[in-house]
Amino acid sequence: MACQSSDELKELVREARICTKEGKVADYIPELGKANPNDLSIAINYPDGNCYSAGDIEKKISLQSISKVISLALVLIDRGYNYVFERVGMEPTGDPFNSIAKLESTAPTKPLNPMINAGALVVTHMIKGNSVEDRFQRLLQFVKDLANDQSVTYSKSVASSEFETAHLNRALSYFLKQHSIINEDVEQLLDLYTKQCAIEMNCLDLSRIGLIFAMDGVDPQTKKQLIPNDVARICKTFMVTCGMYNASGEFAIKIGIPAKSGVSGGIMGAVPGKFGIGIFGPALDERGNSIAGIRLLELLSKNYQLSMF
Ligand code: DON
């Protein structure tokens, strides 16, 4: 779908870009360290098919933690509410996304929510299929359908860069295995999880997935229910309560849009009933969220009164 360049959005991007100077690209996944910290782009996708953008919207980004909302939707479809929430909780942590601290202090032991790494690893573990390849292809096909882009794939270099350095995620996984929350080979789980995080797309595709969530799981063009209404509702609720990690409370107050960030600098937003947003700005704040992306959403929310609260 063609996306029109918008002067209003360009002006907001110009203003938000100023704060990229205060951010830093993620480099704990070495491949992500190659991103240009000054980049900032946005696409907004409306139910009637209109799309507006600013910045280089062709540039591809890996989903990283944004993929956690999509894998959650898939396992809720695969396994149902009870099975999933017996293994992962529903509460925000107030801790960084990769923290191991609450795993030990929560009884019974289960990750507090599916958006932190520990919870996302359990979710990825629950994706159905006969092999890692089969499970990954099912997830990838789901992503392609949501983005309405059958060309979506994953970055092998980002996946292997994370696989080789994901020592903390391995530690979380071994802890979960010790407590019988997962029961598969940890290297196999890490293979699947790092491929999931390395699925890449441009912010146009990202805004389109945001739109599906905004429209309660329905593709507004074809009227097809791609995600059951209830599953889309649960995912959006997690985006509000945990989508920006330990910045979720402040984000809800200042911006008030269900959103999910990733350390690649992506943010997917879903303005309920209105439109989907895809943002790419790789300079991050200290909590791992796109610094200019948040600023841009703040400007958008204020200018167009987008807060849902
Ligand atoms: O597991 C990780 O650390 C990354 N693949 C994803 C983390 C992430 O995107 C956190 N987001 N802000």
Boltz pocket constraint, residues with backbone or C-beta under 6 A from the ligand:
constraints:
  - pocket:
      binder: B
      contacts: [[A, 63], [A, 64], [A, 65], [A, 66], [A, 97], [A, 98], [A, 117], [A, 162], [A, 169], [A, 193], [A, 197], [A, 261], [A, 262], [A, 263], [A, 264], [A, 287], [A, 288], [A, 289]]
      max_distance: 6.0
